[in-house]
Amino acid sequence: MPALDPIALTQDLIRRPSVTPADAGAMDVLQAALEALGFRCRRMAFEGIENLYARFGEARPNLCFAGHTDVVPVGDAAAWSQDAFAAQIIDGVLVGRGAVDMKSALAAFAAAAARAVETGEVKGSLSFLITGDEEGEALNGTKKVVQALMAEGEIIDHCVVGEPTSAETFGDMVKIGRRGSINVVLRVEGIQGHVAYPHRAANPVPVLIRLLGRLQSRVLDEGYTDFQPSNLEVTTIDVGNPTTNLIPAVATARLNIRFNPAHTGAELAAWIADEAEKVAEGFPGKVTVTPAISGEAFLTEQGPFTTLVAEAVRDVAGRAPELSTSGGTSDARFIRAMCPVVEVGLVGKTMHSVDERAPVAEIRQLQAVYERIIARYFVEFGR
């Protein structure tokens, strides 16, 4: 079996402009590479979103790699030094949308899997759980695939997610958990009127201001073991009133809370609804709270699996990685319902940016990390 070149595979993937929700053939490229290795591939489409679950072997333990083929838009194409989907290598650096987030990781793990299959290291199963809906609303991707697999009784014992987790230099950080996230829309409906006759109107703006003040005055927590403090951020306030002598009828705001395991999304939503009810007392209008919980906080407890991953990174990068819970959300929040999850990938500095790029040498280092994870996994957890 010929070795699988992660650089060439990354280039093939980047050249498929799979901007969410488009697939553009990216899933076909990955599926063809995995089928050539002997993986049984199953496409799982939900509402037009392409997903892939591929498995090599039948026995447990089942080590899964999870990631996504979709990418964010290019933005200003003229600002790029080259075509964002040309996947050219300049001075040892691969440039292209998805080079960091996260087509290189897909290719690196596929190359590592190829080596493991060739050497007979898979004493159980290897699988891939790949979505085309991570960069979007994430409604028809990993979340639904996980639900379907669990309903069928499929078992994944541990999972590695290939998000770009390194902060400054390759291998300096892996993620063992993530904070949760809740988005909330606040809408205050009053009574429109003339500013000279406020008794005939009900101004929604002061009510909204009072509500936001109450919410922001609370210190949610001082942090949680392995997590930074939770934070509430107001992201927009909108009245849409260009008229100087008009009391508006409606005022709205949006906020986001990134929370650690000291809270749940439901608890925070209930708190905001309770505060809204308090500020609405005596107000002749209406206050509406609309929450959307995009993920709960989770933590993979440190133990044999996190140690195995950290040691694999240390052996390749020459440093012990920080085990972190920082950053935004990822699809690990869905997979953790099935098994422990650890995230390890490239340096994330250029993800989503103009001239997103990854040094070829670091892609090969990532392959080496994944190779060590696979080899040690079946020694540590094999039956």
PyMOL commands that set and color helices and strands:
alter all, ss='L'
color gray80, all
select helices_A, chain A and resi 6-14+26-36+77-79+103-119+142-152+198-200+204-217+265-279+304-317+332-335+360-380
alter helices_A, ss='H'
color red, helices_A
select strands_A, chain A and resi 40-43+51-56+62-68+88-90+93-95+125-131+158-161+173-175+177-178+180-189+193-194+231-238+246-247+250-259+286-295+298-299+322-324+341-343+357-359
alter strands_A, ss='S'
color yellow, strands_A
deselect
rebuild
show_as cartoon
